[in-house]
Amino acid sequence: MKNTQLLTSLRYALFGALAVTTSQVNAESIAITNATVYTVAKQGILSQATVMVDDGIITAVYSKNEVPASLNADSIIDAKGRILTPGFIASGNLLGLVEVGAVSATRDSSDKKADLTFDASLAFNPKSTLIAYARKGGITSNLVTPYGGEKVFTGQSFVVNLSGDFDSVIAPNNAVMVSLGSSSKGSRATKLQTLSNNLEDAQKALAKAKKAKANKKGKDEKEAKTPSRSELVMNAILSGDKPLIAYADRATDILFLLKLKQKFNLNLILAGASDAVLVSDEIAKANVVVMMSAIDNLPGSFDSLHNSLVNVAKLTKAGVKVIISNSGESYNINQLRFDAGVAIANGLETTSALAAVTANVADSFNLNSGRIAVGKNADLVLWSSDPFEISTKVDAMWINGQAMSLKSRQDALRERYTTKSTMPRAYTK
């Protein structure tokens, strides 16, 4: 009994010590001075600017002429004119759900039984070796989009930061995904009809429930039906609280989705959208976001005949808000900046490319990041040069104001196999 009490006391003491340590770390204030700051906000691009961070939040952004004579911060970092941007936000991938695509035991991104309520965030692995590798590309957070099951509704996406902490899932179940278009069996019409019918049925059920509640006002409501989990998700879609990410390429499918958006007042995000350039005016008018790859330049099917390197630039010029996303795997997400660079080389403005991997994602999924502005999370990246140049490297990174390691498993392996040793080849001390 005494031993048990002693162990309990030690546990509480250790917990208290950790809590104090964490609090002290989180409370550290930072001043990043003499930086070329790409705010992706009203202040635009600032030269020789200073960004203040306290307790993980940006507290001030000073232009050159506004910098105080003295700075009150625990740590002052001279950027020496280098570029400081918001941390990039990757999207449309399986980071943390798939470690090795060819090894089935490391794949948690789908299940045959998965449906509208599929919550893959429960399987997210913050200790995946691919996360540190993604950080090397300036990525501080990520929208994970699992494949789900075989139904039209494939589950729900979630957002994580790339700190590697066990509490790094910051927005679970933040959007619902549907998969449309062609398939090897059956007709695309069935998928479109199923989506439309489900939305209509949910809308009727919601109206019926509201009417029943109004009729029973002031009376015993014990018999009122409790919505199922699926009904709660559908209600969140209809209220606009959950965006609907619809994977569709063909123009006719996109136009059908725009009609559904108008009919049900959906918060619609188009994903893939190879044919979006054919109906860009309609998409812009409907104020719908497009999440697409910047490097798809060849058809993958008869639905994607209009893939092109110029699509992101064309859509942006047409007034469409675009999110540049990687293809759906877990590895090479750090190449997101190169994808944006390809879009720049094909007509996209640099500031628009930066917004497409920061603010546009944050705005679309209600994240407190994506800009360097007062009140935003201090997810910041200091670059050696232009972020979209292939030779540029990340010199420093902060997630929620905490400095992140830029060393990946690949770096560790390189050091291991290039270190001089008396051990046999392929070994090290």
Order of alpha helices (4+ residues) and beta strands (2+ residues): alpha-beta-beta-beta-beta-beta-beta-alpha-beta-beta-beta-alpha-alpha-beta-alpha-beta-alpha-beta-alpha-beta-alpha-alpha-alpha-beta-beta-beta-alpha
